[in-house]
Amino acid sequence: MWKLVIGGIVIGTVSYGVIKYFAGGVCNCKARLDGLVIIITGANSGIGKALSKELAKRGATLILACRDIQKGIDLKQEIINSGYLNVFQIYVKSLDLNSFDSIYKFSQSINEEFHEIYALVNNAGVFYHPQKLTKDKFDVTYQTNYLGPFILTHYLLKILKRSEHSRIINVTSEAHRNVNVYDLKAVSNCQAEFRSHFTAYGVSKLGVLLFTKELAKKLKCTNIIVNAANPGNVETPIYRNFPPLSNPWLFALQWPIRKIVVKSPIQGAQTILHSLLTSNRSTGQYYSDCKLCLPSPIALDDHLSREYYEFTLELLGNKFLTESEC
Ligand SMILES: NC(=O)c1ccc[n+]([C@@H]2O[C@H](COP(=O)([O-])OP(=O)(O)OC[C@H]3O[C@@H](n4cnc5c(N)ncnc54)[C@H](OP(=O)(O)O)[C@@H]3O)[C@@H](O)[C@H]2O)c1
């Protein structure tokens, strides 16, 4: 009998340890955000949705930036029903990162309706998206994950500068490590040619890290800090196009394993939350599992971050130069 009890305790302890390990870091910061305005892109789903609910609990005024406005309205209602915020503390706004025009209109409305913004969370993203060009003639993965947030951030710099302290959090991924400089240049230079969806995703997320580093340097004499956050592997609809998970049978079969090794959306939101709340005001950093981490050596390359920033400005017709200066 006692063997069974000890066996049970050992199995229970090991399982608990394994589940805790894969659940990742937890943001223990108790700070509140009453009255501070935070923009969350891709707020209606997965990590963005979990993050929005958590920020609501802390009293932040939310701008839910969603490409499907109805999904944003549904989330707004859910948050109001939870009792943490009232109808005047949540704004739902249309934003499609695959349209420069939409990004411009979104930013215009923010600049017109708000006096200051505390934080911008560039969370929206796609993974393993089929090769397709947006109407601005960029690859969907590249524009949604990299160019769109790049432009949006520049359009909002003026209003972010008005807040006493403000933060930009760019959501990235460990997938940036799979990319070398050749991939980065090849994908960036050619938007129409077929390539691996994995590489396209990795390139977009490496771009986010290089952008974070370079923008942080440019803004170092301002009130804005810019950091990147990796949520880890999280169970969300982002895997809808990924073959091992888009097949309903395989998806169901893998469920018990995913339950252990893949984070829930609220667990995935912890690192973003931590980077929004931490009292550490260092900038240009990479957070993973609620800790400062080193990204890949390429993402740390000073020369490359400067070069890639310049390259991106050229790609966009040098529209944002003045906005990024201190
Ligand atoms: N899940 C993971 O394992 C994981 C790991 C590392 C990094 N990440 C990153 O975490 C972020 C959030 O992903 P998630 O896992 O929460 O995925 P998700 O549930 O699919 O959420 C992605 C959000 O981005 C929005 N979005 C997609 N394309 C857009 C566009 N063109 N314009 C505006 N919004 C757009 C989606 O809107 P719709 O609902 O309308 O599609 C959705 O709200 C992404 O940047 C992702 O790369 C996720």
The ligand as an SDF file (V2000), in Angstrom:
LIG
                    3D

 48 52  0  0  0  0  0  0  0  0999 V2000
    0.6610   31.3410  -30.0080 N   0  0  0  0  0  0  0  0  0  0  0  0
    1.9760   31.1470  -29.9610 C   0  0  0  0  0  0  0  0  0  0  0  0
    2.4550   30.0190  -29.7050 O   0  0  0  0  0  0  0  0  0  0  0  0
    2.9240   32.2870  -30.2030 C   0  0  0  0  0  0  0  0  0  0  0  0
    4.3080   32.0550  -30.0130 C   0  0  0  0  0  0  0  0  0  0  0  0
    5.1930   33.1100  -30.2260 C   0  0  0  0  0  0  0  0  0  0  0  0
    4.7120   34.3520  -30.6110 C   0  0  0  0  0  0  0  0  0  0  0  0
    3.3600   34.5380  -30.7830 N   0  0  0  0  0  0  0  0  0  0  0  0
    2.9160   35.8670  -31.2110 C   0  0  0  0  0  0  0  0  0  0  0  0
    1.8840   36.3140  -30.3480 O   0  0  0  0  0  0  0  0  0  0  0  0
    1.0450   37.2290  -31.0470 C   0  0  0  0  0  0  0  0  0  0  0  0
   -0.4170   36.9030  -30.8070 C   0  0  0  0  0  0  0  0  0  0  0  0
   -0.6800   35.6480  -31.3890 O   0  0  0  0  0  0  0  0  0  0  0  0
   -1.8100   34.6350  -30.8750 P   0  0  0  0  0  0  0  0  0  0  0  0
   -1.1100   33.3530  -30.6390 O   0  0  0  0  0  0  0  0  0  0  0  0
   -2.6050   35.2360  -29.7830 O   0  0  0  0  0  0  0  0  0  0  0  0
   -2.6440   34.4480  -32.2120 O   0  0  0  0  0  0  0  0  0  0  0  0
   -4.2000   34.6840  -32.5650 P   0  0  0  0  0  0  0  0  0  0  0  0
   -5.0460   34.1290  -31.4960 O   0  0  0  0  0  0  0  0  0  0  0  0
   -4.3650   34.1680  -33.9480 O   0  0  0  0  0  0  0  0  0  0  0  0
   -4.3050   36.2560  -32.5390 O   0  0  0  0  0  0  0  0  0  0  0  0
   -3.7160   37.0330  -33.5280 C   0  0  0  0  0  0  0  0  0  0  0  0
   -4.4410   38.3480  -33.5700 C   0  0  0  0  0  0  0  0  0  0  0  0
   -3.8420   39.1280  -34.6080 O   0  0  0  0  0  0  0  0  0  0  0  0
   -4.9070   39.6190  -35.4200 C   0  0  0  0  0  0  0  0  0  0  0  0
   -4.4620   39.8860  -36.7770 N   0  0  0  0  0  0  0  0  0  0  0  0
   -4.0130   39.0270  -37.7010 C   0  0  0  0  0  0  0  0  0  0  0  0
   -3.8030   39.6570  -38.8700 N   0  0  0  0  0  0  0  0  0  0  0  0
   -4.1310   40.9520  -38.6570 C   0  0  0  0  0  0  0  0  0  0  0  0
   -4.1290   42.0980  -39.4710 C   0  0  0  0  0  0  0  0  0  0  0  0
   -3.7910   42.0610  -40.7660 N   0  0  0  0  0  0  0  0  0  0  0  0
   -4.5300   43.2730  -38.9300 N   0  0  0  0  0  0  0  0  0  0  0  0
   -4.8950   43.3510  -37.6440 C   0  0  0  0  0  0  0  0  0  0  0  0
   -4.9360   42.2940  -36.8290 N   0  0  0  0  0  0  0  0  0  0  0  0
   -4.5490   41.1080  -37.3350 C   0  0  0  0  0  0  0  0  0  0  0  0
   -5.9440   38.5220  -35.3840 C   0  0  0  0  0  0  0  0  0  0  0  0
   -7.1980   39.0160  -35.8450 O   0  0  0  0  0  0  0  0  0  0  0  0
   -8.3520   37.9950  -36.3580 P   0  0  0  0  0  0  0  0  0  0  0  0
   -8.9410   37.4010  -35.1170 O   0  0  0  0  0  0  0  0  0  0  0  0
   -9.2690   38.8870  -37.1010 O   0  0  0  0  0  0  0  0  0  0  0  0
   -7.6480   36.9760  -37.2040 O   0  0  0  0  0  0  0  0  0  0  0  0
   -5.9250   38.1980  -33.9140 C   0  0  0  0  0  0  0  0  0  0  0  0
   -6.6720   39.1270  -33.1930 O   0  0  0  0  0  0  0  0  0  0  0  0
    1.4820   37.1550  -32.5110 C   0  0  0  0  0  0  0  0  0  0  0  0
    2.3140   38.2560  -32.8150 O   0  0  0  0  0  0  0  0  0  0  0  0
    2.2860   35.8770  -32.5800 C   0  0  0  0  0  0  0  0  0  0  0  0
    3.2430   35.8890  -33.6090 O   0  0  0  0  0  0  0  0  0  0  0  0
    2.4620   33.5340  -30.5880 C   0  0  0  0  0  0  0  0  0  0  0  0
  1  2  1  0
  2  3  2  0
  2  4  1  0
  4  5  1  0
  4 48  2  0
  5  6  2  0
  6  7  1  0
  7  8  2  0
  8  9  1  0
  8 48  1  0
  9 10  1  0
  9 46  1  0
 10 11  1  0
 11 12  1  0
 11 44  1  0
 12 13  1  0
 13 14  1  0
 14 15  2  0
 14 16  1  0
 14 17  1  0
 17 18  1  0
 18 19  2  0
 18 20  1  0
 18 21  1  0
 21 22  1  0
 22 23  1  0
 23 24  1  0
 23 42  1  0
 24 25  1  0
 25 26  1  0
 25 36  1  0
 26 27  1  0
 26 35  1  0
 27 28  2  0
 28 29  1  0
 29 30  1  0
 29 35  2  0
 30 31  1  0
 30 32  2  0
 32 33  1  0
 33 34  2  0
 34 35  1  0
 36 37  1  0
 36 42  1  0
 37 38  1  0
 38 39  2  0
 38 40  1  0
 38 41  1  0
 42 43  1  0
 44 45  1  0
 44 46  1  0
 46 47  1  0
M  CHG  2   8   1  16  -1
M  END
$$$$
